[in-house]
Structures are given as structure tokens and as C-alpha cells.
């Protein structure tokens, strides 16, 4: 099964760049290095979104099959 990296959106990159710019220890990085860190952070956002979607799909499937009990409040 080939590895399929998550899709990184422009919003992911924007959020990640803001985080990198806001962290004082990372201010000493060159622009190129800061972009590498920002892309890595953005990739983690995309991976989290993909995993969340997989969980939501699994839960929806289980609900449709009657596998999940209704939550009690």
C-alpha cells in the first residue's frame, strides 16, 4: 500500500507560519529553515484533519449499522 501524504492547504501553511513567527527560539532561523519548520507544522495539521475525518467516517458507519448506542446525557 503506497504512502499517501495528507493534503496541506494554504490555511494550514498560514497558521503554521504564524506559529513559527510567534515562537521566540525560532526567530534565529533563516527564512528557508523557518519555512521548513512551518511546512512540517502544516503537515501535522493536515494529518490531524485526515485522521479526524477517518474517525468521523468510522463513527458514522457504525451508527448507520446500529453499532453505537445513543449517548446518554
Steps between C-alpha positions, in 0.01 A plus 500: 500500500668825390538783747265788424600820680218721628399805299643821646280802435600865478315556829719232663810680375373839615426371850834322517693810388329703771602244759861493381519882498355515850749263661801696624754214477416454131565865411869424455426266209564605143194560284554165326529310828195676643302397191607136549378513861174667392438234234562227757249659738250540213546134413409407857179709469411318179573159653282582800217608271531179297495281810204690641312445176581127510368478857184692408439271201548190715259634763240590236529154347461336840194714576342405170561134576350544848829425670512805722257563779356847532699715738341555838512851634 
